[in-house]
Amino acid sequence: MKPYFYSETFRATLKKAAAVVAVVFVSFGSFAGTNNGGELIFRNPVLASGTAGADGAIYRFSNVATGLDALVKINGRSSSLVTLVNIDLSNTGFDKAFQPQVTYNNGNTPDGNTDYWMEFGISFVQKVP
């Protein structure tokens, strides 16, 4: 099953970039009372804790569904040269999706046969008033 935020545009971008793979897979059932017929909407993230782009940093996406916020945490990365460029691209792909932009060594990879990655975890919490 493809996650709801998976898009062919994102997949094509990853193939072209080949420098870093940053895909988040989240499995969950439908949320009662979600907006837009059960669709989650990731927009306007705010750094909630930690240092931006660092392991352990947590970003809050408010109101991803009615009454729910998403907390996205950077769990780790394959190398210290893997960096977060943007926690959520909004100018390409599917605007409502979670689309992190990461790079390895500013796009300078030593070879095309190595995978570099950044791992994200997503928790859904009751919306902060």
Secondary structure, DSSP 4 states (H G I P E B T S, - for coil): ---TT--HHHHHHHHHH-S-B--------PPTT-SGGG-------EEEES-TTSTT-EEEEEEEETTEEEEEEEEEES-TTEEEEESS--SSS-TTS---EEEEGGG--S-TT---BEEEEEEEEEPP-
